[in-house]
Amino acid sequence: MTSPPTRPAIRAEGLTKRFGKKQALNGVDLEAAPGTVLGSSARTARARPPR
């Protein structure tokens, strides 16, 4: 027997992000089921490399 489909806990469609004239994201879709762990990592403009 299969489980009934569940609605996503998170859904985002068509995300965009600009930094001045620089397009960082364009039309990103994201969906996560309940109980899913998401993480994101990106170097920011303020981040410094280790010395």
N, C-alpha and C positions, 0 to 999 in steps of 0.2 A: 504494500500500500504506500502511496506517495503522500507527502504532506501537501496541504493546500498552499497555493502561492501566497506569499506575504508581500505587503507593500514595502517599498524601500524606506529605510529610516532617514536617508539623506538623498535628495535628488537636486541637481543643479544642471541647467541646460543653457548652452550658449554663452558661457562666461567669457568675458574679455577683460584685459588689463593693459593699460598703457603707462609708460613712464616717459612723459614728454612726448616726443615723436616716435619713440620705440614701442612697437606692439609686442608685448610679452606673451599674452594669451589671446587666442582668436577662436571663439566658438567651441570652447572646451565643455564637454558633458561629463558629469560625474554622478554615479549612483552607487549606494552602499546598502546592503541588506542589514536588518537589525542584528546586532552582535558583532558586526565587522569592525575591526580596528584599522583606522587609516592614519597614515603619517605622511608628512611631506617635508622635504628638506631642500633648501636652496641657499646658495651663497647670496647674501644681500650686499648692497652697496657699502654698508658699514662694516661688513665682516673683514677681518684681517687674516691673512695666511699665518700659520704658526711659524715662529722664528727658531 
